[in-house]
Amino acid sequence: MTAPLPGALGGTELVGWRLDASQFAATWDSGEGAYRFGGRWSSAGVRAVYCALDASTTILEVAVHRGFKRMDTIPHILTSLHITDPDDVHVVAASALPNPNWLRSGLPSAGQQAFGDALLRAHKFVLVPSVVSPNSWNLVFVAAVAAGRYALRSQEGFALDTRLHPPAK
């Protein structure tokens, strides 16, 4: 399956992307990882599903947490999902955040997670600026809240470009 064209180039589909170790491909929208450990925009105990609006950003988001070695040596699956109605997506501009440090690398604060939890309770999908790629967007949702408003588009094997994990010299 090919990548959808962005709206500016005539695309009409709103697509989110996610990258998982292949053993978790079937449960890609369970939010299990965020449920167990929390995330930048959710507290532990919230089944938040973290995605990006483009495949490159989702790859970087995984790399910053897992590293290129793991992505090179463990099979991964790249998943895309279709958002049925773009009006279901709540966009959070950087200027709307109470603390600009929330968009800097580092551990999230309790305040940041509580802010995200409230957004996820109030909206089916939340779009927030990416920290790892500041000109990109992360899409976050809770499957139970967004049920019926998204659909699996594709799942395909992911192969890391080997130049990102070269041999030691």
Protein Blocks (a to p, Z undefined) as FASTA:
>chain_A
ZZdddfknopabdcddddddfklmmmmmnommmmmnopfkbcehiacdcddfbfklmmmm
mmmmnopmlmmmpccdddddddfblmlpccddfklpmblklmcgcdddfklmmmmmmmmm
mpmbdcdddfklmmbccddddfklmgoiaccfbdcdddddfklmccdZZ
